[in-house]
């Protein structure tokens, strides 16, 4: 019940923010989520034995969103600067046998959490970007729900027993099917709204393109889920935190998005460059 109530509260807020929120508010919300997830990630790494400078990683994460808002063309350049800054600070503060580990773990947190989350508002700001971002969320959420119920009902063969004992190949197949069905349903809904004069959810590409995108995003989401499971297992933790009743931590809720967001972003750039 806690899980359902939390989702019932958060999902409408996210949808309203995406559909009608201004860019600055979307960026601020994404930054807040990323900072909380970064903190949880650093707590996991501390439990694993590394000690990245927490304050510096969080500051760099916040600065990354400032760059994304005011100078998005310098986003990757900023990541390079942050990497060198972390290396310099860890050289001065960490033991020599842990210096590279501390710097690498901190930079990976920025690349793993902050960078993908900074792409979400930028994606929404693109032409027809709101529809693209909504497609991503619906596909990932539907896949997650389908995996949960199909896995419970039909799951027999473990998918990655060391990383996540409850995940099964049957659940993964159900997740893929759920993502495809939900994605096509959203595209059909967008087409219906467009015929009635509403262009907010316009999906101009053919149906097979969106099937391919649903498959691609679902694969990225499932890998993202396994990646976070590996980080938690390495730290000996079941959840990344307890901030969301029934769901665990923030990182537990956005783990699938952290790989799916860059996949959608670069797929969109590729389509804009090479799609006729």
N, C-alpha and C positions, 0 to 999 in steps of 0.2 A: 504493500500500500504506500509506503514511503517513496518507493521508486516511482510509482505512478503519479503521486501528488507532486513530486519534484519536477517530473517531466511535464506535467500539465501546467505548471507555473512557468517554467523556463522556456518551453518551446514557443508559446505565443509571444513572449517578450522578444525572443530572437527573430521571429518572423516579422513582427512589427518594426523592429530596428532595421532589418534588411530592406523591407518594402518601402518604408517611409522615412527612415532616419537620415539626417544629413551626414555627409562624409566625416565631418569632425567628430560627431557623436559615435559613428561606427568605429572610427579609428580609436577613440578613447575607450570604448567598450572592449574592443579587441586587445588593446594594450593592457587593460585591467585583467582580462582573462589570461593573457600570456604571462603577466607578472606572477599571478597566483600559481599557474602551472609551472613556471620556471622555479619558483620557490619549492614546490613539491618535488620537482626533478632534482634540485640541489640537495634536498633532504634525503632522497634516495641515494644519491652519490656519496653523501657523507656516511650513510650506513654501510656503503660498499668500501669505504676506506680512503677515498680521495677528499680533498678539502680545497675546492676552487674558491676564490674570493667571492663570497656570496653577494656582498654589496656591489662589487664591480660588475658582476654578471647581470644583476637586476638593473643597474644604472644603464649599462650598454643595451639591455633589452628595451628600456623606455626610450633611449635615444634613437634606437632603430625605428620606432614608430614615428618619432618626430621627423626623421629623415624621410620615411615613407610618405608622410603627409605633405611636407614642404618641398622635398627634393627627391622624388622617387627614382629618378634616373641614377642617383648615387647610392642606391640601396646595397648593391654588391660591394661597391667601394668601401662603404661604411663597415661591412662585415670584415673586410680585410684589415681595416684600422683597428677594429675591436679585437681581432685575432692577435695582432702585434702588441696591443695594449695589455691583453691578458698574459701573453708570454712574458712581457717585461715585468709586470707586477708579480707574477708567480716566480720569476727568476730571483726577485728580491725577497720574497716572503716565504716561499716554500722550501723544504729540505731538497737538496740536490737530487736525491733519488726519487722525488715525487714531483719535481718542478714541471716536467713535460706532461705528466698525467693530469695535474691540476689545471694547467692551461688548456689542454685538449678537451677535458671534460667540460670546462666552462664554455669553451667555444662551441662544442657540440650542442650544448644546451641552447645557445642562441640560434644555431642553425636548425636544430630539431624543433624548437618551440616558437621562438620569437619570429624568425623569418617567415615560416608558413602563415602564422596568424597575421602578420603585417600585410600579406598578400590578399587576405579576405576583403578588407575595405577597398583596396586597389582594384580588385576584380569587380566589385560591385559598381565602381566608378566608371568602368569601361562601357562602351556602347552595348546595350542589352545585357550588361553585366549582372543586374539584379536577377534576371531570369537564369543566368548561368550559375550564380551562387546558390539560388534556391534549388536548382536541379541537383547540385552537389549535395546539399543538405538532405534533400528528400531521398536521394539514392543511398546515401550512407546510413541514414536513420532506418530506412526500410530494410536494408540489408542486415543491420544490427538486430532489429526486431525479428526478422525471419530466421536468422541464425540461432537466436535464443530458443524460439519455439520449435523449429524443425530439429535442432540438436537435441532438445529434451525428449521429443516424441520418437525420433527415428535414429538418433545418433548411436553408432556402434563402433566405428573405426576412428581411433584418435588421430588427430591431425598433427599435433605437435605436443606429445605427452610431457616432455620435459619443460616446455615453456608454459603451456596452458592445458592441463589435463582434461578440462571440460570441452575443449573445442574438438569437433569431429569433422570428417570430410562430408558427412551428410549435412551438417549444419552449414558448412562452407558453400555447398551446392544450393541449399535453401537460401542462403544470403545472396548469392549471385542471382537466383531467380527473382527474389524479392526486389532487388535493386532494379532489374530490367523492367519488371511489371510496374513498379512505382515510377520509374523514369518515363516510360511510355505513357502512363496515365497522366503525368504532369504535362507532357508534350501535347497530349490530346486535349487536356483542359486549357492549355495556352492557346491552342488553335481555335477552340470554341469561343474563348474570350475575344480573340482577335477578330473573329467573324462578327462579333457584336460591338466592335469598335474599341476594345481595350487592348493596348499593345504592351502592357507591363510584362506579360509573360509570353513574349514572342519567341518561338523556336523555329527559325526559318529553314534549317537544314533538314534533309530527308530523315525518315524514321530510322533507317539503318545506321545513320551517323550517331543518333542518340542511344541506340542499342550498344554500339561500340563504346561510346563514352561511359555508359552505365557499367559495362564490363570492366573497362580500364579503371574507373574510379573504385569499383568494388574490390578489385584485386589490390589496389593501393591501400584501401581502407583496412582490408584484412591483414595485410603485411604490417601496417601501422599498429594495429591492435597487438599483433605478435611481438613487435619490437618493444612496445611498452611493457608487455608481459615479461620479456627477457630482462629489462631494466629492473623491474620489481623483484623478479626471482633472484637476480644477482644481489639485491639488497636485502633479501629475506623478508619482503613485505607482500601482503596480499593486495592492498590498495595503496594508491599514491597519497591519499589523505582522507579526511572525513568531513569535508566542508559541505558536501551534497548528500543529504539523507537518502539512503538506499542506493546511492550511486558511487560512493567513495569520494575521490578527489576530483579536482578540475582536470588534471592530466588524464584520469581514467575516462572522462567524458569526451575529450577532444583528441584522444590518441589516433583514432581512425582519420580524422580530418587533417592531421599534421603531415601525412603523406599524400592524401587526396588533393589538398589545396594546391601544392606545387604542380602536381600532375595536371590539374585542370588549367592552371595558369599558363604553363608552357604548351599545353595542347591548344589553348586559345591563341597564344602567340604564333604557333605553327600554322593554325588555320588562317589567321589574319595575313600571314606572309605568303602562304602557298595555296590556300583554298580559293578556287575561282569565284 
